[in-house]
Amino acid sequence: MPAPAAVEMPPLQQQILNLAEWVSALVDVTVGPAAVATLKERIGRELKTTFASTFSAEISLAETLHLDVIARYRKRETGKKFLVNPSRA
């Protein structure tokens, strides 16, 4: 079976992923594997409650630059979160 092809990411995404891996390793070393397992279990259990999010609109990265859209998401109203989807056209 051939090795999977390398996934190319934009530099910023790669930096964020590297930081997340570093923080994850740091937490693992700091609190230990048992605590990490407990945290993962809690996140899995609460994924659709504590960590759930609802969005009033999904916008593309390009739409974040439109003045009318800026006026809407700039208000920062309760219950009016915007999901920025960079893969949306």
N, C-alpha and C positions, 0 to 999 in steps of 0.2 A: 504494500500500500504506500503510495507516495506521500511525502510530508505535505501538510496543508500549506497553501500559499500564504505568505506574509500579508497581513492587513496593513494597508497604508492609511495613516490618519493625519489630519492637519496637525502642525506642530503644537498648537495650544491644547488640542484634545490629548495628544500624547503626553504633554506636561501634566495635565490634570490626572490622567491615568497613572502616571509615575508617582505623583504625589499621593494619590489614593492608595496605591500599593505600599508606599513607604509608611503612611499613617497606619494602615492595616497591620503591617508587620510590627510597628512600634507598639500598638495596642496589644497585640498578641504577646509580645515579650513583656510588656508592663503588667498586664493583668493575668496572664496565663491562659492556657488552652481551655480550662474549665469555664472561666468567665467569658471567654470569647464564644464558646458553645452556647452558654446561657443567653448572651446578647443576640446571637444569630437566631436562636429559638424565639426570643421575644419579638424580634423584628418580623420574623415569619408569621407569628401569631397576630401581631398588631398591624400588619401591612395594610389591611383594608379598613382600619379604624384610626389608630393614633397617627400613622404615617400616611393616611389617605389624603388626597387633594382633589378638589374639584376646580374646574376652570370655567370662567364665563365665556372665554373665547380662545381659539387656537389660531395663532398668527404665524406667518412665515418670517424668516429673518429679514427679508426685504421689506415686509410690511412694517417692521419696527421703525422704519425711517419715514413712513408717511405721516404727515403732520396731523391728520385726523385721528390716526391710530395712536400716535404719541399723546395726544390730548386725552384719549380714553385711558391708556394704561398709566399715565403720569398721576392720575388722581389718587391711586392707591386706596381705593375704597374696600371696605370689608365685603368679602364674598365676590369680589370682581378681579380674580387672578387671571392672568393671561399666560397661556402656554406657548412659548416660542418654539416652534418646530422647524429646525434648520433644513430638514429634508422636504418640507412642503414648498410647492412652487408658488 
